[in-house]
Amino acid sequence: MMYLKSVVLLFLLVCTVNFQEANSKPAAKKEDSPAASAEAPAGAEGAAGAKKGGAAGTFNIEDFGVVADGKTDNAPGFLKAWKAACDATGSPTIVIAKGDYLLGPVLFEGPCKGDHITIQLDGTLLGSTNLASYKSNWLQFQHIDGLTITGTGTVDGQGAKTWPENKCKSGGACKVFPMSMVFAFIKGLTVRGITSLNSKYFHFNVFSSENVELSKLTITAPEDSPNTDGIHIGDDTNVTIADTTIGTGDDCISVGPGTSKVLITGVKCGPGHGISIGSLGRYANEKDVSDITVKGCTLTKTTNGLRIKTYQSNPTPLEVSKIHYEDITMDHVTYPIIIDQQYCPNGKCGGTAESTVKVVDITYQGIKGTSADANTVVLRCSAKNPCEQIDVSGINVKPPGGPANITCVNTKLGTADASIKSACSEN
C-alpha cells in the first residue's frame, strides 16, 4: 500500500504533461507541477464569464449561481467566484455560507492580481462520487501568492462510497484516487479550523510551497480506509502543522523528499500509521530532508509512532538529517520509535541492495507512554551507510508486561539511555 504513496506524485506529473499539451497559458507553469490536474476540471469554462478586475471585496458564492442542495454540481459557480476574486486587487474574500454544496473536481489557479485571497468556509463541500469525472484531484489550488482557508466548515470527500473499488487492503490492485485538497506552488498558505472527512485518497497534499501553516484542523477517516493519509508534504519549506487532530487509515502526517524547516506540534494522531518521514529513496534525484521538529504530540493506538523509512536499492543517495523529536506521548503504539532502512512495501523495491540514504543527527528526547507489544525501539539502519549521531535519551515507553525489546542494527549512537546503549553494543 505504501508503494502507492511514493508513486502518486509521478502519476500526477504524467497528468500534468497531458494538460500542458492541451493548454498554453504562459502565466502558470504547469510543466513544473506534479500536483496539477490532467485536464481542466468540470465547469472550468464557466469561469470565463465572471466579472474581471475591480477592487477587493466580499464574493458570496450564492451570487454566482451556487445551490446548497447537496445534489447540484456547483463547480461552475465556484470557479466563477474564484475568477472574480482572483481578478480583484487588494485582499478579497470568498464566502461559503452554511449549507451542503456538491462539487466535482475544481482547479483554483493563479497567479491572481491581489495581495491575498481568503476563503471563509462555513458550509460543507461534498465531493462527487463519480470517479469517471476526475482526471486528477478534487480541490486543487496552485500558483498563488497569499491564500487563507478558514472557518468551521467541512470538506467531505465521501470516500466511503468509493473505497470498495480500491483493493489495497485485500491485496489487490491499488488505485490512485483523487486527493481532497492539493496545494502546489503556494507562497504564504494558511489552512485553519476546518474539517476534512472521509477523503478518497490523501486528505491534504502540500507540494513545492513555502511559508505554510496548517492548524486547528480535524482530519477523519476510518482506520481501515485505504491510503487516506492526513497531511502529506513534499518539496516544501517553512511549514508549521499545529494543534490538529488526525485519525485515518494511513499516516497521520508524512514528510516527503525535498522538505525542510518543519515544525509539527500539538498534533493528536490515531488511529493511523503515525508520523512518518518518508518513504525516501524510491526515485532518482530525490532531495534531502532536514530540520524537522516534532514536539508535544500524542499518538494513540497507531501502528507506528515516530518513523523514518527509506527504500532498499535506492537509485540516488540522499540524506535525512537534523530531525528532533521531543515530549511525545505514546498510548499503545505498536512501534513507538522506528528507523527502517529496509523498507520494501509489497515486496516492490527494485532490488535488495542496502539503502544509501544517509540518516544522521536524529534526536529523541522525552518519549513516554506505552507500547502495544515489546518492540519499543527499532533502529534498523543500512550496513552500507549506517545511521550516525542517533541520540535516544529520556525514553520511558513501557510494554504491556515484561521487558522492552530494543533492536539496534548498523547504528552509531550519540547520547543514549543505558538500555539502548547496551542493545546497540551487541549488534
Secondary structure, DSSP 4 states (H G I P E B T S, - for coil): -HHHHHHHHHHHHHHHHHHHHH---TTS-GGG-TT--SSPPTTGGGGGGS--S----EEEGGGGT---EEEEE-HHHHHHHHHHHHTSSS--EEEE-SSEEEE--EEEE---SSS-EEEEE-SEEEE---GGG-SS-SEEEEEEEEEEEESS-EEE--GGGTGGG--GGGTS----PPPSEEEEEEEEEEEES-EEES-SS-SEEEES-EEEEEES-EEE--TTSTT--SEEEES-EEEEEES-EEE-SS-SEEE-TT-EEEEEES-EE-SSS-EEEEEE-SSTTPPPEEEEEEES-EEES-SEEEEEEEETT-SS--EEEEEEEEEEEEEEESEEEEEEEEE-GGG-SS--PPP--EEEEEEEEEEEEEESSSEEEEEE--SSS-EEEEEEES-EEE-SSS--EEEEESEEEEEE-HHHHHHHHT-
